[in-house]
């Protein structure tokens, strides 16, 4: 007796195994995409954190210089020679550090650290896999 199964060469079990294998491949591909997007976002985060950290250090140095300037200002009671130089250097450092901090902050706000598309696709695939 020849059944449809033997005529086509594929049985129901083979079809189900094929679907399961395809679903596993799809999930593996989604995980790979997720990893690539995470690495890309980590690089973006690092690139945004560097000027932010440098800006914070420069602002710290500016604060120290401005504090020294204020001490000399009080000591000299508005005689420009010593503290005037410190004021100019501290002001320039403060402006440069503030600009770096703003630049790093804007870079952080320009992207979402979580890869939305990959996460949503992975959630859909896992939900579909758990239903079957």
N, CA and C atoms as an extended XYZ file, in Angstrom:
396
Properties=species:S:1:pos:R:3:atomname:S:1:resname:S:1:resid:I:1 pbc="F F F"
N         0.839       -1.154        0.000 N   UNK     1
C         0.000        0.000        0.000 CA  UNK     1
C         0.901        1.239        0.000 C   UNK     1
N         0.660        2.116       -0.966 N   UNK     2
C         1.442        3.339       -1.105 CA  UNK     2
C         0.611        4.481       -0.511 C   UNK     2
N         1.231        5.157        0.432 N   UNK     3
C         0.545        6.300        1.055 CA  UNK     3
C         1.098        7.596        0.463 C   UNK     3
N         0.379        8.672        0.718 N   UNK     4
C         0.839        9.978        0.258 CA  UNK     4
C         2.187       10.310        0.869 C   UNK     4
N         2.401        9.845        2.074 N   UNK     5
C         3.650       10.116        2.761 CA  UNK     5
C         4.823        9.545        1.989 C   UNK     5
N         4.712        8.328        1.507 N   UNK     6
C         5.825        7.710        0.785 CA  UNK     6
C         5.944        8.276       -0.623 C   UNK     6
N         4.852        8.751       -1.224 N   UNK     7
C         4.928        9.345       -2.558 CA  UNK     7
C         5.703       10.657       -2.514 C   UNK     7
N         5.434       11.512       -1.568 N   UNK     8
C         6.095       12.810       -1.467 CA  UNK     8
C         7.476       12.704       -0.833 C   UNK     8
N         7.728       11.673       -0.099 N   UNK     9
C         8.995       11.512        0.568 CA  UNK     9
C         9.086       12.277        1.885 C   UNK     9
N         8.082       13.033        2.200 N   UNK    10
C         8.079       13.802        3.440 CA  UNK    10
C         6.860       13.434        4.273 C   UNK    10
N         7.119       13.129        5.495 N   UNK    11
C         6.014       12.851        6.401 CA  UNK    11
C         5.748       14.058        7.276 C   UNK    11
N         4.714       13.949        8.036 N   UNK    12
C         4.352       15.042        8.940 CA  UNK    12
C         5.480       15.312        9.928 C   UNK    12
N         6.130       14.300       10.425 N   UNK    13
C         7.236       14.474       11.377 CA  UNK    13
C         8.389       15.233       10.726 C   UNK    13
N         8.661       14.921        9.444 N   UNK    14
C         9.734       15.634        8.742 CA  UNK    14
C         9.392       17.115        8.586 C   UNK    14
N         8.143       17.399        8.283 N   UNK    15
C         7.723       18.797        8.137 CA  UNK    15
C         7.847       19.548        9.459 C   UNK    15
N         7.401       18.926       10.550 N   UNK    16
C         7.489       19.550       11.861 CA  UNK    16
C         8.953       19.754       12.247 C   UNK    16
N         9.792       18.754       11.976 N   UNK    17
C        11.222       18.895       12.267 CA  UNK    17
C        11.835       20.033       11.462 C   UNK    17
N        11.431       20.167       10.216 N   UNK    18
C        11.924       21.258        9.378 CA  UNK    18
C        11.513       22.615        9.919 C   UNK    18
N        10.263       22.730       10.352 N   UNK    19
C         9.775       23.988       10.921 CA  UNK    19
C        10.534       24.319       12.203 C   UNK    19
N        10.729       23.330       13.056 N   UNK    20
C        11.453       23.552       14.309 CA  UNK    20
C        12.900       23.959       14.022 C   UNK    20
N        13.534       23.289       13.053 N   UNK    21
C        14.910       23.622       12.679 CA  UNK    21
C        14.988       25.055       12.148 C   UNK    21
N        14.025       25.445       11.317 N   UNK    22
C        13.997       26.813       10.785 CA  UNK    22
C        13.791       27.835       11.903 C   UNK    22
N        12.924       27.505       12.853 N   UNK    23
C        12.681       28.417       13.978 CA  UNK    23
C        13.942       28.560       14.828 C   UNK    23
N        14.660       27.453       15.036 N   UNK    24
C        15.910       27.526       15.798 CA  UNK    24
C        16.946       28.370       15.063 C   UNK    24
N        17.033       28.210       13.750 N   UNK    25
C        17.957       29.035       12.967 CA  UNK    25
C        17.587       30.514       13.061 C   UNK    25
N        16.304       30.801       12.995 N   UNK    26
C        15.848       32.178       13.079 CA  UNK    26
C        16.202       32.795       14.435 C   UNK    26
N        16.010       32.030       15.496 N   UNK    27
C        16.346       32.528       16.828 CA  UNK    27
C        17.852       32.733       16.955 C   UNK    27
N        18.664       31.803       16.411 N   UNK    28
C        20.119       31.982       16.426 CA  UNK    28
C        20.519       33.262       15.676 C   UNK    28
N        19.890       33.497       14.530 N   UNK    29
C        20.188       34.694       13.754 CA  UNK    29
C        19.772       35.958       14.521 C   UNK    29
N        18.626       35.892       15.194 N   UNK    30
C        18.182       37.038       15.997 CA  UNK    30
C        19.167       37.312       17.137 C   UNK    30
N        19.662       36.257       17.773 N   UNK    31
C        20.638       36.431       18.845 CA  UNK    31
C        21.942       37.025       18.313 C   UNK    31
N        22.372       36.584       17.133 N   UNK    32
C        23.573       37.142       16.514 CA  UNK    32
C        23.374       38.622       16.212 C   UNK    32
N        22.216       38.970       15.652 N   UNK    33
C        21.908       40.371       15.374 CA  UNK    33
C        21.890       41.181       16.664 C   UNK    33
N        21.317       40.622       17.699 N   UNK    34
C        21.259       41.279       19.003 CA  UNK    34
C        22.672       41.546       19.531 C   UNK    34
N        23.565       40.550       19.410 N   UNK    35
C        24.945       40.716       19.864 CA  UNK    35
C        25.660       41.807       19.078 C   UNK    35
N        25.477       41.825       17.755 N   UNK    36
C        26.117       42.839       16.920 CA  UNK    36
C        25.632       44.231       17.299 C   UNK    36
N        24.328       44.381       17.523 N   UNK    37
C        23.783       45.680       17.884 CA  UNK    37
C        24.256       46.117       19.271 C   UNK    37
N        24.376       45.190       20.190 N   UNK    38
C        24.879       45.511       21.531 CA  UNK    38
C        26.327       45.994       21.425 C   UNK    38
N        27.159       45.293       20.629 N   UNK    39
C        28.554       45.717       20.462 CA  UNK    39
C        28.621       47.111       19.846 C   UNK    39
N        27.787       47.352       18.848 N   UNK    40
C        27.760       48.670       18.198 CA  UNK    40
C        27.363       49.749       19.198 C   UNK    40
N        26.359       49.471       20.015 N   UNK    41
C        25.910       50.439       21.003 CA  UNK    41
C        26.943       50.640       22.113 C   UNK    41
N        27.701       49.590       22.453 N   UNK    42
C        28.766       49.748       23.438 CA  UNK    42
C        29.866       50.664       22.903 C   UNK    42
N        30.163       50.540       21.614 N   UNK    43
C        31.152       51.436       21.005 CA  UNK    43
C        30.644       52.878       21.022 C   UNK    43
N        29.370       53.073       20.720 N   UNK    44
C        28.793       54.418       20.777 CA  UNK    44
C        28.840       54.970       22.198 C   UNK    44
N        28.533       54.130       23.162 N   UNK    45
C        28.550       54.548       24.558 CA  UNK    45
C        29.960       54.945       24.971 C   UNK    45
N        30.947       54.139       24.573 N   UNK    46
C        32.337       54.461       24.883 CA  UNK    46
C        32.733       55.788       24.234 C   UNK    46
N        32.348       55.962       22.970 N   UNK    47
C        32.688       57.190       22.256 CA  UNK    47
C        32.034       58.416       22.884 C   UNK    47
N        30.871       58.245       23.473 N   UNK    48
C        30.209       59.367       24.147 CA  UNK    48
C        30.781       59.579       25.549 C   UNK    48
N        31.233       58.509       26.193 N   UNK    49
C        31.735       58.616       27.564 CA  UNK    49
C        33.112       59.267       27.621 C   UNK    49
N        33.918       59.099       26.577 N   UNK    50
C        35.274       59.650       26.599 CA  UNK    50
C        35.251       61.176       26.716 C   UNK    50
N        34.548       61.906       25.819 N   UNK    51
C        34.560       63.362       26.005 CA  UNK    51
C        33.857       63.807       27.292 C   UNK    51
N        32.880       63.027       27.744 N   UNK    52
C        32.204       63.363       28.992 CA  UNK    52
C        33.176       63.255       30.171 C   UNK    52
N        33.955       62.190       30.205 N   UNK    53
C        34.928       62.011       31.284 CA  UNK    53
C        36.037       63.057       31.198 C   UNK    53
N        36.536       63.315       29.986 N   UNK    54
C        37.576       64.329       29.824 CA  UNK    54
C        37.036       65.691       30.260 C   UNK    54
N        35.806       65.994       29.864 N   UNK    55
C        35.191       67.261       30.253 CA  UNK    55
C        35.059       67.380       31.763 C   UNK    55
N        34.706       66.292       32.425 N   UNK    56
C        34.567       66.320       33.881 CA  UNK    56
C        35.921       66.573       34.540 C   UNK    56
N        36.984       65.941       34.032 N   UNK    57
C        38.319       66.148       34.589 CA  UNK    57
C        38.770       67.590       34.362 C   UNK    57
N        38.519       68.108       33.149 N   UNK    58
C        38.901       69.493       32.849 CA  UNK    58
C        38.127       70.461       33.742 C   UNK    58
N        36.841       70.181       33.956 N   UNK    59
C        36.055       71.047       34.856 CA  UNK    59
C        36.583       70.978       36.291 C   UNK    59
N        37.033       69.816       36.710 N   UNK    60
C        37.619       69.682       38.041 CA  UNK    60
C        38.888       70.527       38.143 C   UNK    60
N        39.740       70.434       37.122 N   UNK    61
C        40.954       71.251       37.102 CA  UNK    61
C        40.603       72.740       37.087 C   UNK    61
N        39.582       73.097       36.312 N   UNK    62
C        39.155       74.494       36.260 CA  UNK    62
C        38.671       74.959       37.625 C   UNK    62
N        37.965       74.108       38.312 N   UNK    63
C        37.495       74.461       39.652 CA  UNK    63
C        38.644       74.692       40.610 C   UNK    63
N        39.683       73.856       40.504 N   UNK    64
C        40.841       74.057       41.376 CA  UNK    64
C        41.554       75.366       41.044 C   UNK    64
N        41.729       75.619       39.756 N   UNK    65
C        42.405       76.854       39.361 CA  UNK    65
C        41.579       78.071       39.785 C   UNK    65
N        40.261       77.999       39.584 N   UNK    66
C        39.415       79.126       39.989 CA  UNK    66
C        39.417       79.315       41.502 C   UNK    66
N        39.533       78.241       42.242 N   UNK    67
C        39.630       78.360       43.704 CA  UNK    67
C        40.934       79.042       44.104 C   UNK    67
N        42.016       78.655       43.451 N   UNK    68
C        43.295       79.324       43.725 CA  UNK    68
C        43.201       80.800       43.354 C   UNK    68
N        42.524       81.059       42.235 N   UNK    69
C        42.334       82.437       41.804 CA  UNK    69
C        41.568       83.242       42.852 C   UNK    69
N        40.524       82.643       43.386 N   UNK    70
C        39.740       83.353       44.393 CA  UNK    70
C        40.571       83.635       45.644 C   UNK    70
N        41.389       82.684       46.027 N   UNK    71
C        42.255       82.894       47.191 CA  UNK    71
C        43.225       84.039       46.932 C   UNK    71
N        43.830       84.052       45.748 N   UNK    72
C        44.731       85.149       45.413 CA  UNK    72
C        43.978       86.468       45.291 C   UNK    72
N        42.752       86.403       44.807 N   UNK    73
C        41.938       87.613       44.702 CA  UNK    73
C        41.701       88.231       46.075 C   UNK    73
N        41.315       87.379       46.999 N   UNK    74
C        41.094       87.887       48.349 CA  UNK    74
C        42.397       88.399       48.961 C   UNK    74
N        43.490       87.733       48.677 N   UNK    75
C        44.790       88.142       49.211 CA  UNK    75
C        45.236       89.475       48.616 C   UNK    75
N        45.061       89.605       47.345 N   UNK    76
C        45.543       90.803       46.662 CA  UNK    76
C        44.532       91.952       46.689 C   UNK    76
N        43.261       91.624       47.001 N   UNK    77
C        42.178       92.611       47.059 CA  UNK    77
C        42.150       93.456       45.782 C   UNK    77
N        41.909       92.725       44.695 N   UNK    78
C        41.695       93.319       43.376 CA  UNK    78
C        42.941       93.930       42.726 C   UNK    78
N        44.114       93.555       43.133 N   UNK    79
C        45.315       93.953       42.394 CA  UNK    79
C        45.529       92.888       41.319 C   UNK    79
N        45.326       93.236       40.092 N   UNK    80
C        45.215       92.323       38.956 CA  UNK    80
C        46.387       91.381       38.682 C   UNK    80
N        47.598       91.703       38.877 N   UNK    81
C        48.686       90.897       38.316 CA  UNK    81
C        48.604       89.381       38.545 C   UNK    81
N        48.511       88.884       39.750 N   UNK    82
C        48.578       87.439       39.983 CA  UNK    82
C        47.255       86.724       39.700 C   UNK    82
N        46.218       87.172       40.290 N   UNK    83
C        44.948       86.451       40.128 CA  UNK    83
C        44.317       86.686       38.775 C   UNK    83
N        44.626       87.757       38.082 N   UNK    84
C        44.075       88.000       36.752 CA  UNK    84
C        44.477       86.889       35.788 C   UNK    84
N        45.721       86.478       35.881 N   UNK    85
C        46.179       85.366       35.043 CA  UNK    85
C        45.467       84.064       35.382 C   UNK    85
N        45.315       83.820       36.692 N   UNK    86
C        44.592       82.615       37.091 CA  UNK    86
C        43.135       82.649       36.630 C   UNK    86
N        42.531       83.831       36.652 N   UNK    87
C        41.128       83.960       36.228 CA  UNK    87
C        40.982       83.647       34.743 C   UNK    87
N        41.897       84.134       33.943 N   UNK    88
C        41.817       83.876       32.502 CA  UNK    88
C        42.001       82.383       32.219 C   UNK    88
N        43.014       81.766       32.811 N   UNK    89
C        43.266       80.336       32.588 CA  UNK    89
C        42.100       79.496       33.106 C   UNK    89
N        41.616       79.790       34.305 N   UNK    90
C        40.492       79.040       34.874 CA  UNK    90
C        39.227       79.203       34.054 C   UNK    90
N        38.975       80.411       33.569 N   UNK    91
C        37.793       80.645       32.732 CA  UNK    91
C        37.853       79.865       31.425 C   UNK    91
N        39.024       79.864       30.793 N   UNK    92
C        39.179       79.109       29.542 CA  UNK    92
C        39.001       77.608       29.788 C   UNK    92
N        39.595       77.104       30.865 N   UNK    93
C        39.421       75.683       31.193 CA  UNK    93
C        37.954       75.348       31.488 C   UNK    93
N        37.270       76.210       32.204 N   UNK    94
C        35.858       75.974       32.527 CA  UNK    94
C        35.011       75.950       31.257 C   UNK    94
N        35.257       76.881       30.348 N   UNK    95
C        34.494       76.893       29.094 CA  UNK    95
C        34.787       75.648       28.256 C   UNK    95
N        36.061       75.274       28.167 N   UNK    96
C        36.413       74.075       27.398 CA  UNK    96
C        35.836       72.809       27.998 C   UNK    96
N        35.918       72.684       29.321 N   UNK    97
C        35.348       71.508       29.991 CA  UNK    97
C        33.842       71.449       29.862 C   UNK    97
N        33.197       72.605       29.997 N   UNK    98
C        31.735       72.649       29.835 CA  UNK    98
C        31.314       72.257       28.431 C   UNK    98
N        32.076       72.711       27.444 N   UNK    99
C        31.766       72.334       26.055 CA  UNK    99
C        31.918       70.836       25.846 C   UNK    99
N        32.953       70.236       26.420 N   UNK   100
C        33.139       68.784       26.296 CA  UNK   100
C        32.017       68.006       26.988 C   UNK   100
N        31.600       68.482       28.156 N   UNK   101
C        30.504       67.818       28.873 CA  UNK   101
C        29.216       67.886       28.045 C   UNK   101
N        28.914       69.035       27.485 N   UNK   102
C        27.713       69.169       26.649 CA  UNK   102
C        27.801       68.301       25.395 C   UNK   102
N        28.977       68.236       24.802 N   UNK   103
C        29.171       67.402       23.614 CA  UNK   103
C        28.920       65.920       23.947 C   UNK   103
N        29.490       65.444       25.046 N   UNK   104
C        29.268       64.058       25.453 CA  UNK   104
C        27.815       63.784       25.799 C   UNK   104
N        27.166       64.729       26.462 N   UNK   105
C        25.749       64.571       26.818 CA  UNK   105
C        24.883       64.476       25.558 C   UNK   105
N        25.156       65.333       24.581 N   UNK   106
C        24.399       65.281       23.327 CA  UNK   106
C        24.625       63.973       22.586 C   UNK   106
N        25.833       63.443       22.641 N   UNK   107
C        26.099       62.161       21.983 CA  UNK   107
C        25.334       61.029       22.672 C   UNK   107
N        25.232       61.084       24.002 N   UNK   108
C        24.458       60.069       24.719 CA  UNK   108
C        22.982       60.152       24.364 C   UNK   108
N        22.461       61.354       24.202 N   UNK   109
C        21.040       61.524       23.908 CA  UNK   109
C        20.702       61.227       22.452 C   UNK   109
N        21.696       61.074       21.585 N   UNK   110
C        21.441       60.888       20.159 CA  UNK   110
C        21.093       59.448       19.794 C   UNK   110
N        21.224       58.515       20.731 N   UNK   111
C        20.898       57.125       20.426 CA  UNK   111
C        20.329       56.437       21.651 C   UNK   111
N        19.630       55.330       21.372 N   UNK   112
C        19.073       54.501       22.437 CA  UNK   112
C        20.059       53.362       22.685 C   UNK   112
N        20.561       53.160       23.914 N   UNK   113
C        21.550       52.126       24.150 CA  UNK   113
C        21.026       50.697       23.952 C   UNK   113
N        19.719       50.519       23.931 N   UNK   114
C        19.161       49.188       23.698 CA  UNK   114
C        18.693       49.066       22.248 C   UNK   114
N        19.070       47.988       21.564 N   UNK   115
C        18.644       47.806       20.174 CA  UNK   115
C        17.178       47.382       20.097 C   UNK   115
N        16.291       48.337       19.861 N   UNK   116
C        14.849       48.100       19.910 CA  UNK   116
C        14.378       47.053       18.909 C   UNK   116
N        14.821       47.142       17.667 N   UNK   117
C        14.334       46.225       16.638 CA  UNK   117
C        14.744       44.791       16.931 C   UNK   117
N        15.974       44.595       17.307 N   UNK   118
C        16.443       43.233       17.589 CA  UNK   118
C        15.724       42.653       18.805 C   UNK   118
N        15.525       43.474       19.828 N   UNK   119
C        14.846       42.997       21.040 CA  UNK   119
C        13.407       42.610       20.713 C   UNK   119
N        12.708       43.449       19.954 N   UNK   120
C        11.315       43.142       19.600 CA  UNK   120
C        11.233       41.884       18.747 C   UNK   120
N        12.124       41.756       17.764 N   UNK   121
C        12.121       40.557       16.922 CA  UNK   121
C        12.408       39.302       17.726 C   UNK   121
N        13.352       39.407       18.655 N   UNK   122
C        13.682       38.261       19.503 CA  UNK   122
C        12.509       37.897       20.401 C   UNK   122
N        11.827       38.889       20.958 N   UNK   123
C        10.648       38.616       21.797 CA  UNK   123
C         9.561       37.910       20.992 C   UNK   123
N         9.314       38.382       19.768 N   UNK   124
C         8.286       37.766       18.926 CA  UNK   124
C         8.640       36.323       18.610 C   UNK   124
N         9.909       36.070       18.290 N   UNK   125
C        10.319       34.706       17.965 CA  UNK   125
C        10.223       33.787       19.169 C   UNK   125
N        10.595       34.278       20.336 N   UNK   126
C        10.510       33.447       21.538 CA  UNK   126
C         9.052       33.172       21.885 C   UNK   126
N         8.178       34.189       21.734 N   UNK   127
C         6.756       33.971       21.992 CA  UNK   127
C         6.196       32.941       21.012 C   UNK   127
N         6.586       33.043       19.734 N   UNK   128
C         6.098       32.090       18.743 CA  UNK   128
C         6.611       30.692       19.050 C   UNK   128
N         7.891       30.580       19.463 N   UNK   129
C         8.494       29.298       19.764 CA  UNK   129
C         7.811       28.642       20.971 C   UNK   129
N         7.440       29.443       21.974 N   UNK   130
C         6.815       28.872       23.157 CA  UNK   130
C         5.361       28.452       22.901 C   UNK   130
N         4.728       29.041       21.854 N   UNK   131
C         3.356       28.653       21.535 CA  UNK   131
C         3.306       27.321       20.812 C   UNK   131
N         4.382       26.973       20.088 N   UNK   132
C         4.348       25.720       19.315 CA  UNK   132
C         4.785       24.545       20.136 C   UNK   132
